[in-house]
Amino acid sequence: MVVNYSSSKEGADNAVNEIVGKGGKAIAGQGSVAKVADVQRLFAETRKAYGKLDILVNNAAVYQFDALETVTEAEFHREFDTNVLGPILVTQKALKHFNGEGGSVINVSSVVSDNPPPNAVVYAATKGALDVVTKVLAKELGARNIRVNTIAPGGVDTEGSRTLGMIGSDFEKQLVSNTPLGRIGQPQDIARVAVFLASSESGWGNGERISVAGGWS
């Protein structure tokens, strides 16, 4: 496994150490998914370490919640470059690294793409766009036996949500109150679905969007 990071080397190293500690093999790579040169370098490192690619998870994302009046051109491009252009560029470069048996691409969207809250016009738009990217590429790449699916999480306790100040906030309480299962998500909730989509158990699934949000609405 290759764990890519943009700025948090410590976080990537922690993930690698956890994988290796459980008997797996992993390396960390650094680069922006929105820059072609970085993406090419990442796949060169992947090929050197593993020789081929089987599974691609596009989970890099940035976000900021702003009222319409405060949305800026710079913030729009920051979010769309990482959240939409990034998965397109990474999947494009991945094509030559999948072997003849095909592969699985998993895009990480969000429940906000079909149930957006206020003050999320740019972020919700990026995830709506990513949902469409999944549908298009599922049709375009299916003949090569490359499946493309989407996971749409709800609120999840991650480094990003903690940095944003969501955990322990009134916003988290609101999320939990609207979630029938009565809690915020944990990374393993999403990981289990990603493992399913990566495996042959989901071999007939292509262009699907699986919401993993505890019933949040």
N, C-alpha and C positions, 0 to 999 in steps of 0.2 A: 504494500500500500504506500502511496505517496500522499503525504499530508501537506497541502500547500498553504502558505500564509502570506499575507501582505505586509504586516508590521509586527505581529506578535510571535516572535521566534520562541519565546518561552512557552506560549500556549501550544505551538506545534510540537515542540520538543516533549512536552508533557504527554501529548497524545501518542507520539511515537514510542515513548518509554512505556506507556501503558500497554500498547499493542505488543511490543517486544516482550514485556514482562509476562504476557499471557501466552507466549509461544509463537507469536506472529512475526512477520517481517515488515518493517516500515522504515521510510526515510522522510525527512522534511525537505520541502522545496519552497523557495521564496519567489514571489512575483505577483504582479497585478494582472488579474484575468482580463482587464480591459486594454492591455497592451500586447500587441502581436509578438514582439520580441520576447517578452517575459513568458508568454504562453509557449512559444517555440522552445525556449530553454527548458521549461518545465517538462515538456514531453521528451526532449532529448535526454534529460536526467532519468525519466521514467523508463525509456527504452534501454538505457545503459544498465539500470538496476534490475529490470524484470524482462526485457526483451519484447514484451507485448502489452496490450491493454485489453482488459475484459469488461471493466465497469468504470463508469464516469459518474461522479456525483457533483452536480453544479449547485453548491450551497453557499458560495460567497455572496454576501449581500450587505448593503449599507442602508440606513434609514434615518429619517428625522421627521418628527411630527410637527407640522406647522399649519397655522391658519392660512387661508388662501392669501390674505393680505401680506403675509410675510414670505411667501414663496419667492425664491430668486432663480435666475437663470443658471447660476453656478450650481445651486443645490439640485436643480432638475437634472443637469448633465452629470453630476456626481453620482446620483442614484441610478439613472438610466445606463450610464457607462458600465457600472459594476453589475447591476441586477439584470440587465437585458443584453447589452452588447457582450458582456463577459461570457455568459452561457453560449451565445452564438459563436463567438471566436473559439472558445475552448472546444466545443463540439466539432466545429469545422476542422480544427487541427487534430482532433482525436481520430478522425476517420481513417487516416493512413496508418494508425497504430492498432486498430482492431484487427484481429486475425480473421481468417476465412470463416470462422464459426460465428461471427457476429459479436454482439455485445449488448450491454444494457446502459442506457443513459438515464439518470434520475435527476430531475430538476426539482429544486426546493422552492415552492411558491409560498402561499400564505392564505389563510381563510379570508384575509382582507380583500382578495381579488374578487370575491363574490358577495361579501358582506362587509363593506368598508365602513370604518368609523369616521367621524368628523376629523378634520385636521390631518388627513393622511392622503391628500389628493395625489401627490407625486409617488409616494411609496406604493399605494394601492394600484396606481396606474402601471408601475413597473411589474407588479405581480400579475396583473391582468394580461399584460403583454407576454410575460413568461408562459402563462397558460396557453396562449395562442402559439407561441414558439413550439411548445411541446406537441400540440396537435399537428402543426405543419410538418415538423421533423419526423414524427411518428409515421406519417404517410410517405414522406420523401425517403426515409432510410429503411423502412420496413422490408423492401426488396433485398436489402443487404443483410437481413436478419439482425438489424440493430433496433432494439426496442427503446422507445423514449416515453417515459412516464413522469408524472408529477406527484410529489407529496405536498399537501397544503396543511402545515401545522397551525395550531392556534397559539396562544401565549405559551412560551416555553422559558423555563429558568435557565438562561444561558449567560455567558459573560457579557454579551451584547445587551441583554435586557437588564442586567445589573448595572452596567455602565450607564444605561439610559435612565436608571433610577426607577424602573418599573417594579422591581421586587420590593414588597413591603409598602407600596404606594396605594393610593385610592384607586388608581387605574387597575392594579392587580386585583384588588377587591371586587371591582366591577366585572373584570374578566371572569373571576371565579363564580360570582353570583349569576352570571349568564351561562355557566358551564354545568350541564346536568350532572357530570361526574364529580363536581364540587372541588376541583383543585386545578392548579396550573400544571402544565405539562413539564415533563423531565426529558432530558436528551435521549434517554433510553427508549422512551415512548416512540420517538421518531425513528431512532436507529433500527428498531425491530421491523418497522415497515420498510425501511430502506433495504435491509437484508433480504426481505421477502421479494422486493422488486428486482434486486440484483440476482436472485437465484432462479434456477430453472422451474421452481414451484410457480412462478408467475409468468411462465413462458408464453402464455396466450394473451397476456396483457400488453397492450400497446396503445399509446395515446390516452391512457387513463389518468384521472386526477383523484387521488385518495386523500380525503380530508382526515386529519389526525388531530382532533381538537376537543375530545371529550364531549362532543355534542354541542359545542359552542355555537350560539346563534345570536 
